[in-house]
Amino acid sequence: MNMWKKIKRLFAPSSDDLDDDESDLQFVTFTNKEPIDVTFTKNFVSGGGLFFYCENEQETLENLKSIVDNEHIEELICLDESLISLVNRLGVKHRSCFDLDFAFITCEYLIAFDGSIMLSSRQTKGRKQEDLPANIIVYARPQQFAVNINEALQRLNSRRGETIPTTTSIRGKNIHNVDASAAAKNIYLLLVE
């Protein structure tokens, strides 16, 4: 008996419902009625991420200052020129080497399916997850929501053409109760309109 027939037998109500045509196997897909941003936020927060919605640049600066003050950040990793201007306005020192406890970065996509954040070698400068600091502040926009990794990769492919960067995903420390994972980070997300 081939694999598809075995799978069909597992899910079929009775053996009478099985026929020999493999093409009638239908996959059940999960459809979520919630908006993608709500799904992402619930999954991100339940995974241990800290979410900050910012309506404008002023709120972004206020939330970033709150994070810096509460975490006593004196210096952080920052590589993106637009983010460096925000850090400079707060008077926080920044470096481009990955030897500090905090990083302030952008991302490629926010994955609603599991509340993870897709990064590429553009943001990590080719570093592996275990080389990234345990504390990451992510700057993102609403247009970066993706239903799942597959959609994010398709969008990345269509946006970047043939030069697709290496990607990875980071998650909050509580996702799937896996604290030891290199992907598990203390993540602050600034979602900026």
N, C-alpha and C positions, 0 to 999 in steps of 0.2 A: 504494500500500500504506500503510495507516495505521501510526501509531507502535507500537501494541501488537503488531501482526503482525511488525514489524521486530524488536522486542525479543524476541518469542517465537522468531523465526528464529535470533537470535544464541545463545540458550540451548538450543534444541531439539537433540536428538541427530541428527535427520534431518528433511528437509522433509516426509517422510511423516507425522511425528508432529504436524504443525500442522493445525489445523482452523480453520474460519472463525469460530468462537465466541470472542469476546474474553474472555468471563467465565471461561474455564478457565485463564487465566494465574495461576499461583501464585507468590507471593513467598516467597523463602527468608529465614527469620529466624534470626538468631544466638541460640542459647540457651546461656547460660553456666551451668555446673554449680556454680560457686563461689558462696558466700554474697556478698551485695551489698557487705558491708563489706570483704571480702577483695579483691573486684574493684576497688572504689574505691581502697583503700589501695595496691594494686599500680600502678594507673594514676597515682595522685597522686604517689607516690614516684618512679616512672619518669619523670614529667614534671618532676621537680626540686623537688617539695614536701617539706617536713620534717614528719613525722607524730609526734605525741606522744599516746599513749593515757593517759588519766587515769581511775583508778577512783573517785576522790573529789575533794573540794575541796582537800584537803591536797596531793595529787599535782598538781592543777592549779596551785596556788600554787608548788610546787617547780619544775615544768616552766617556768612563766612566769618565775620568778626566774632559772632557768638561761638562758633566751633573753635576758632583760634583761642579765644579767651578761656572757654571751658576745658579745653585740652592742654592749655598752657604751651601752645606751639610758638616757639621762637624762630624756627627756621623750618622750611619744607622744600620738598622736591617740586619743581615746576619747570616744565619744558615748553609749554605753549605760550606764544607771545601775547595772545589775548588774555590768557589767565594771569600772566606775569603783570600786566597792567592792573588787574584787580588786587593782586597781592601787594604790589607797590603802593597802591592807594591806602592799604591798611597798615603799611609800614612793617610788613613781615619780610624777613630775609628769605631768600630762595637760592637754591643751587640746582645744578643739572645732574649731579651724581646721585646714585641710588644708595646712599649710606645714611639716610635719615629715617626717622620713625613715621613721618607723614609725607604723602604725595598729594598734589593737587593736579588732576588730569582731566582730559575730556574722554569720551568713549565713542564707540561706533554705534552701538544699539543697546536699548533697554529691552530685555526679553521678558515678555509678559508671562509666558508659560511657566517659568520657574523663578521669576524675580531676579534673574542674574543680569550682569552687565558685560556686554561683549567689548573687549578691547582688541586693538590690533597692535602690530609692531610699531605703528605710528605713535601710539600713546606710550608704549613701554620701551621704546627704543631697542627692541629685540630682546629685552629681559624675559626670563622665565618667571612664572608665577611666584616661585619660591624666592626669587630675587627682589620682588616688589615688597615695599614696606607693609607691615601688618595693618596700617591705618591709611585709608585712601579717601580723599574728598573728590567726588566726581561731579563735573559740570556737564549738564545735558539739556537738550531742548525737546519739546513734545514731539517733533517730527522724527525723533529717533526711536520711538516705540516700534517693536516688531512682535508679532504673535509668537514666533518661536525661532530657534537657531536657523532652521532652513530658510525662512523668509529673510532673516537678517543676512545670511550668506548670499542669497540671490540678489538682494538689494545692493550689497557691497560689491558683488560681481558686476552688476549693471552700472554702478557708479564709478568703479575704478577700472573697468575694462580688463585688460590682461595682466595688469600689475596688482594682483590681489595680495594684500599683506597677510602675514601670519596672524591668526586670531586665537584668542583665549577668552574665557569667561571667569569673572570673579563673582563671589557670592558672599552674603553675610555669614557671620560665624555660626548662626543657629540653623542654617539650611540643612535639612535632613539630619540634624543632630551630629554633624561631622565636624568637630572642632579642629581636628588634626590636619585637615585638608589644606594644601597650599592655596587652593582657591578660596578658602574661607578667610575673609578679611573683615576688619572693622570699617564699614563703608558709610560715608556720609554722602548723600546724593542731593545736589542742588539742581532741581528741575526749574529751568528759567524760561518764562514765556518770551 
